[in-house]
Structures are given as structure tokens and as C-alpha cells.
Amino acid sequence: MKFFRSHVLVGINETSIMAGVQDFIKALRLELAKHNLQEEINILETGPLGFFGRGICLSVYPENINYQDVKLEDVPELVSEHFLKGRPLKRLMLDDGGKFSPKLNYSDRIVLRNSGIIDPENIDEYIGAGGYEAWEKALTRMQPADIVAEVKKSGLRGRGGAGFPAGVKWNFTAPIDAPQKYVVVNADEGEPGTFKDRLIMEGDPHQLLEGTMICARAVGATQAWIYIRGEYKLCIDRLQKAIDQCREYGILGKNIFGSGFDLDIFIKIGAGAYVCGEETALIESLEGNRGNPRWKPPFPGVEGLWKCPTVVNNVETLANVPFIIQKGADEFMKHGTPECTGTKVYTILGDVAHPGLCEVDMGTTLRTIINDYAGGMKKGFRFKAALVGGAAGVILPDKLLDVKMDFSSLNQYAAVLGSGAILVMNEHQSIVDILWSILRFFRHESCGKCAPCRNGTQQLYRLISKIKKGKGTMEDVDLMLTIAETMQQTSFCALGQSPIMGVRSAIENFKDEFIAITKSK
Amino acid sequence: MYQEICSKYAPDKDNLIYILHEIQNSHPQHYISEEAVQTVAEYLGVPANHIYGVLTFYTMYSTKPRGKNIIRLCESPPCYIKGSENILRKLKTLLDTEVGETTKDGCFTLELCACLGVCGNAPVMMINNDVYGDLTEEKVEEIIEKVRRG
């Protein structure tokens, strides 16, 4: 094995590709060779690094220095200063001259534990980091019922939004005697402001595959489908590469590890519809139909894809599973709260100093997430509200900054954790305006199957547009609440049941704004 | 041509989404014609209205001929609060076209879309398969010029 003085980890993701990372790497290699450093400094292409900086980001080990927004023209200076003379280039460092350095809590991570450390396109690195140990254990040393029991015990809840316990879901499907069962991975991430699944798949595709394999074994499925949105090109490439590597290594295929168990995983690309995040709509789409949700029951766990029992799980949910099986449910339960175990991956956006992603224990407060992981508010701005959970989420005012972020605690405030998107707004932003944008989104995404949602989303948009123009009245505001409540009670699926979250939280928490704008006419 | 694309896939209805993607991508005007719908319907043995239903359900498909390059600007809340409306206004002026329409020279079609999952760089748009983020009005002008030149 070759030894290098330093390793430069370059984050390859949508953001850095946009910034021209491929040309950057070429230039960096050339520049290193010019100084005859190619045998001393190693360049590693990896997924999203543990932090979220602008543009092209680098981590240099063992110095543990993070750079952000590095440009092609910075290459000569970077090489001569840092790699030749050993003087890290302060002006490009992420921590902004020591004022803020985002917490890189690798020891507390589960889902993102390898992200930014290993090369996501190399299965050997994943195996080197303990990967596929859990799969081997699940396959050769555990019975399917034990796997289900362990996941149930861990308290793992679905990370797609609804928070349904994963073990309970698996338990519906596992005992059914059927000639064919399926696992479907919901990677059709479409909740505005959410891109955690993209980063999980870009950073560590093998962990998702391993979780999917364990789930398949637990419920007795021999085929798994990853339903992913067409825009996620890099994820699709990396997942396909990862699947090919697994097939080559005999980690997927027939009679895996001599256990007699067969399994294969396939990727299916979606065509753009928010409603396909609903599990039955997703199944309809997989079957080549319009993505209209199905009547439940029967639930997919009993009758799903092609009428076979099917477990549908979110990407983040499955990415937690290898840890639970490898280290045990007790280790997993050390994270989070008693009702909501484990960690949660958040994407923090808007007017914070360092927008990005973080993985923290369930129950961490919104204040901690914003201050410790996103560097607080952007300079010169004050916190006004945060939209938590995307379009189907709630608008939280500053008095709720100290609420614990987990499924149960948020429920007490009629709020939801949702997908984990946090959109922070400053004091100049209008709540009416953001609600208008949310309701425009729902109007566009309603699938049209049931009347309450089809008509309700139109009417909500009409009313908020009227209010936004200053032509509405407080009766219109009340009418919005009535419509959204009716939709919640009568809509066919979660899409039509969701607008109430945003509508109610906006009106209740920021009533003054609605009064002011309706008075102004 | 449509027959050729169909025959790459088994005649199962669950391949419909793929067949439609490929037909659309291979057409110079990036759309799915009535003739294509008929061909696919016959090949899969499903009614043409089913194909049409699927086609019009998903935002990535078009039943209208489109330009050489397709611009999809995100209008979801995270991009909206970062000023996607200004970007839209700029695009409309630059291209002298409306949303859902194609420029006179057939070079661009302007569309709006829901979240592209690149919210860290809001406001964001995609042109064909490339993502462009942290958009400003000046940046948009440069990008359009670059794409126009090819």
C-alpha cells in the first residue's frame, strides 16, 4: 500500500459539478505534478462532505482543514501554500477565519457516517468501513423474524414524513405466505426544500442497498425496486454502479453467501409527480399508470406492486437499518428520545449563515440546529419563522424555537416533522407570500382523483391570491381554514390532507399579518 | 422510429414510462406525438386513452412540440423566497416568450417546475440535463447566451 502525506477529499455532488469540479480536479492533479507532489498528496473523489459549503469543497486530512468555494484560479496558490509550504490558505477556509466552524459530529451519525469519508463509487471502501457486515449477519446468523424483532425493538420510524414504525410495517408483510413479495424504495424525493435522500444516495449508495437487502430478507422479498426521480442523475449513476458491484461480488444474486436466499435490486425512474411520494401512487406509477393513490385497505404490505405484498420505505429509513442490525437496537436507541429513537437528517435553507445538511439526534431543538449546525442567522437578519417539513409542513414562529424536533413533541403543537426540510425566514419576509407559494405548489400537484383536493387546492390558491393582492377580508381567511379543514377530513390521500398544516400554522401564529393585509384594502 | 424504440422493451405496461421517456428524448422537438401514442398503444395492447392519461399526468412529458433546449425553472417555496419570480421575469424578457411556450427561433422552451432537490443553491433551473444554481439576473443572461451558442 502507498502512503501519502495528505489526503484531499473532494466532494462530488450536484453543487460542485455545477461549479466545474471535474476540471478543477484535473487542474489540481496537474499542479501537484508540477511541484512533484503527486506521490505525496492523494486526491480522493467522494460524495457530499460532512458539511455543506458553497461551490467546490475540499477536506484535507490529517490536517482536518475544510475549504469551500475553491475556484480553478485558486489552484496554484492552494498547492504552493498548503501542499508545498504547509500553510493552509485562510481565505478559502470554511470556518471563516475561525468565527464559525460547523459541527462535524461524525461520532453521532448513523445515516451519514460514511458520507464524505469514503469513495461512494468504490464498494471496497464501503466494505472497509464495516459495510455489508450487517447483511452477512442478517443472512447467515439471523432468522427473518429476528430481524423484524430487532428493527421493531429499535423503534425506527419512517423518515419520509408520516413516521410510521418501520418494524410494524415489516411485520404486516413478513408472515404472509405469497409466491412473490417486493421491497420498494421510495426515492422520489419531491418535498420542496428537501434533498436529504439525494445526499444520502450520492454520499453512500451502498448503505441504502444494504438496508434494502436486510429489509428484503426480513419480509421474504426476492426483488426490490428503487423508484427514483429522473432529475437525480448522479444518484442514479452511483446506485447503478453500486448494484453492479454487488452483483459482481455475489452480494446480490442467487444463493447469496450460500444461504439459499436470492435477491436482486432494480432502479426505476419516475417522470415527475409530487403525489408519487404517496406509497400507493408510487406503486401505480411503477406499474405504468397515472400516479393516482389507491384505496386503502388493502394496504401495500398485503396487496401492493402487481398485487403482491410490498413494503415501501423511504431512503433514509432503510439507510438506518444496517446500523441497527450491525450494532444492535440498544445502540441505536442511545440516540434520540424514548418515543422517537435514532437520528434525523435535516436540510437547512434560507437566511442562515451556512445553509446545508446535518444529522442530529431526534429531539434536538430547532434553536440548536440553526445555531450550532447552520451558524445562526445570516449577518444582519433576525429570525422570523421557519417552514419545517416542506410544503406539507408547518410555519413555526420564534416562540417555538425550543420545541424538541421529533414526531411526538411536534405533534403537541399540531406540527409535523415531515421530511426534515427547514426553511428559515427573516423578519422582512411575508408569511402571506410564503403561504401563497405553498398553495400554488399544492394546486399544481393535486392529482385530481378526489374532489376535496382537486377543488380545495384551487379555492385555497384563489383566496390566498386575493389576500396577497390586498383585496381579501378576514372572512376569506376564515374560509381558507374551513376549506383546508374539510380537505383534511375528506381527502383521499395525504396530499389533500396536508395544506391545513401550513394554512393553520400561518394564520394562528401570524394573525397580525393577515389582519394588516386585509385591512389595507 | 417509434416501433423501433418500443421493440427494445418487453410489451408490458410497466415499461410505459420508459418507452415514453425514450420516445420524447429521441424526438428533435422533445415531445410525444399522437402517432407515437397510437404506436405505443398497439405495441402494449392498452387503449390509447390510457397512454394519453399517463402522458398528461407527469410533468416531464409534453404533447406539444418544444424547442431545442428546455428550460425548467423551479417555482417551489425555497426558490420563491430567493427570488425565482425575478428570474422568471428576466427569462421572459430575454427570450421574448411566455411560460409553456417556445421562442420564435425554436431554440428554447420555457417551463416552470416543482422542486428539483437542489434547494441549497436556490434559485435553481435546469436546462436539458444540466442544473444551474444561485441564479441572478446577470447570470441568467450569461447562461442563455452560452446555451444559445451551443
Interface residues (C-beta under 8 A of the other chain):
Chain A: E14 T15 I17 M18 F52 E189 G190 E191 P192 G193 T194 F195 R198 R229 G230 E231 Y232 K233 K268 I269 G270 A271 G272 A273 Y274 S285 L286 E287 G288 N289 R290 G291 T347 L349 G350 P355 G356 L387 G390 A391 A421 L423 M425 Q429 D433 I434 S437 I438 R440 F441 H444 E445 C447
Chain B: D12 K13 D14 N15 L16 I17 Y18 L20 H21 H50 G53 V54 F57 Y58 T59 M60 Y61 E75 S76 P77 P78 Y80 I81 C113 A114 C115 L116 G117 V118 C119 G120 N121 A122 M126 N129 D130 V131 Y132 G133
